Amino acid sequence: MAFMRSHSNASSGMGVAPNIRETFVELQMKKAFRYVIFKIEEKQKQVVVEKTGATTESYDDFLASLPENDCRYALYDFDFVTGENVQKSKIFFIAWSPSTSRIRAKMLYATSKDRMKHELDGFHYEIQATDPTEMDIEVLRERAH
């Protein structure tokens, strides 16, 4: 772990802020948030929590929180009702890497993704999106059923 931190660069990926795992558990177990957005802070050489969304916020609120021209990681707790009328919830890990973002940002997010996924062990599905249509609510609905 110390090795990763001291040698963090674009090829080895970034470190992960200590509160990331706690924030995930709060979303997963306590249902404290609807979503969490994570950002790479290059100066700190780590991924940090940028924003949490209240459980009352919608998927549109979540999408509006993602930058149009920059990469982010996100978790979204998707509630739905099955065909048998059972209320369920699935957690999506979303790697947002818009085609308009800088090459360096895309590289940093790509090389840090596995480390981030390891830290967030317990999500159900992963979506890699370069365009808003790739993470439309219908995409989540299809994957979750």
N, C-alpha and C positions, 0 to 999 in steps of 0.2 A: 504494500500500500504506500509506504513512504517512497519507494522507488518510483511509482507512478507520479506522485506529486512533484518530486524534485526534477523529473525529466519530462514534464508535461510540455508537449509542443504539438503542432498540427498533426504529426504522424502518430503519436501515441495516445492522443485524446486527452480530455480534461479530467481533473479530479471532480469529486461530487461533494457538495456542501453537506455538513453533518446532519442538517435538519431535513434532508430530502426523504430519507426513509420514514421518519416520524410523520411527515406531512402525508406520505402515501398511506400509512397505517390509519391516520385520521380520516382520510377519504374512504379507505377500504372497510375498516371495522366500525368506525364511529359515525360514518356518513356525515362528516362535518362539512364537506364541500361537494359541489356538483362537479367542479373541475379544478385542475391545478396546471399552471403554465410555468415551464422551466426555461431558463435562458442561460447561455454560456456567458460568463463574465470573463473576458480574456485577461484583464488586468489581475484578477484574483486566480486565474487559471482553474476555474471550477464552474460546475453547473449549479445554479442557485434557483430558488423559488422566486419567480417574478410576480405571480398573481394567483390568488385563490378565488374561486367563484362560489358564492353562497348557494345552498341547495335550492333556493327559489329561482335561481337564474336559469335561463333557457339555453338550448343549443345555439340559438342565434346570438345570444349574449356571449357565449364561448367563442364562436367564430369571429365576432366583432373584436374580441380581445387579442386575436392573433395578428401580428404585423403583416401587412400586405407584401413587403419586400425583404423580410428577414426570416431566418429559420427559428424554430422553437421545438421543444418537446412538450407534450401535454398528456395529461390523463383526463379522461372524461368518464363519469359514472352514468351509464346509460340505463335508465329505467324503462321497462316495457312490460306489456301483458302478453302472455303466450296464448296460443290457440285454445288452450284449456282454461283460459281466464285466470292464470296464475301470474301474480306480480313478480317480476324478476329484475335483476340488475347485473350488468356486465361492465367491467372496467376496460376501456380502450386506451392503449398507449398509442399516441399519434406523433409521428415524426413529420413535422411541417417544414418543408424545404422548397419554398416557391421558386419557380424557374427564374424569377426576376432578382433573387437574392445574390449577394456577392459570392464569387467562387470560393474565397477563403472561408466564408461562413458555412457554405455547403460542406466543405472539406472537414471543418472542425466538428460540425454536427454529425457527419457520417462516421468519423473516427471515434467519437465519444459515445455513439449510440449503444454499443454492446455493454459498455460499463454502466450506462444509465439503466438499461433494461435489467441488468444483474441486480442493481440497487432496488429496482421496483418489482422484484420478483413477486408475482401474484396477480398480475393483470391477466385478462382473458384473451384479448385480441390486439393485434398490432395493425396500424394503418400507416402506410408511407404515402404522404400526399405532396404533390408538387403544384397542385391546382385545387381550388376550393371544391370543385365537383367531385374530386376523389375522396372527399370526406363529408359528402352530403349526408344528411340525417338518414336518408334511405339506405346508404351504404352500411351504416351502423346497424340499422334495423335488419337488413339482410344477413349480415354476419352474425348477429346475436341470436337469430332464430334457429 
